[in-house]
């Protein structure tokens, strides 16, 4: 699969209002960093550094459950990126 590992049975579908992309992630939280426009903050800070913002901008749209359902949504979301096979639709 493209976004999540094979045999994933539960994942979240996220929408990023900043860059407009939708993606799947195994983490399920109300907001996570976008895999396209956001980077995970470096939490190793020195004495003169400010704590980075880890709020994230991608918003959870829905939770996808079931191995077949996750596989279908993953394939559908990856069609535009990979030019994948759409015969299952």
N, C-alpha and C positions, 0 to 999 in steps of 0.2 A: 504494500500500500504506500501511498505517497506521503500523507501527513502523519499517520500514526503507525506503530508497529503492527505486523500481522497478528491476527487472533485477538485484537483489542475488542473487549466487549462493552466498554463504557468510555465515552469521551465527550468533550464539550465542543460545540460549534460556536465560533467567535466571529464578530464583525468589528473591524477597525474603522471608526469614523474619520480618522486622520488620513489614511491612505486608501480606504474603500475596499480593502481586501477581506475575504472571508476564508477561514481556515479551521482545521480541527486540531485539538490538543488533548493530550491525556490528562492534563491538569484541569480541574473543575473548580472555578472560582468566579465571582462576579466580574472581576477585571483582571487581565494578565497583560504582560508586555506583548506587543505585536511582534510576530516573527519577521515581518517585513520592514517596519519603520522604527521599531523600538529595540533597544539592546538591553540585556540583563545588566543591572547596575553592578559595579564592582563594590562589594561590601567591605573590602579591606581599606579602611580609611586611616590616615595618619592623624597626628594631633592637630594639625592645621587645616585638615580637609573637612568639608561639609559632608553630612550624611546624604548619599544619593537618593533621589526619589524613585521608589519602586512601585508606584501606584499602577502603572500600566494604562494602556489606552484601549485595548481590545475588550469588547463587552460580550459577555456570554449571551448567546441567543437561545440555545436549547441544549439539552443533554441528550445524546444519542446512545441508546442502549441496545445490546444484542449484536453478536458478531456479524451477522448478515447485513443488518441495518448500517452498522459502522462501515463495512466494506463498500456498500452501495453509495453512501454519502461521500466517502473518501474518493471513490472513483468519479463521482459527479463533479465534486469540487476541483479535482485535478485535471479534468478534461481540457480546460483552456490552457493550463500551464504545460501539460505534457503532450497534448495531442493524442491522448489515450484512446483505447477501444471503447466505443459506446454501444456495442451490440447488446449488452444486458438490459438497456433501457426499454 
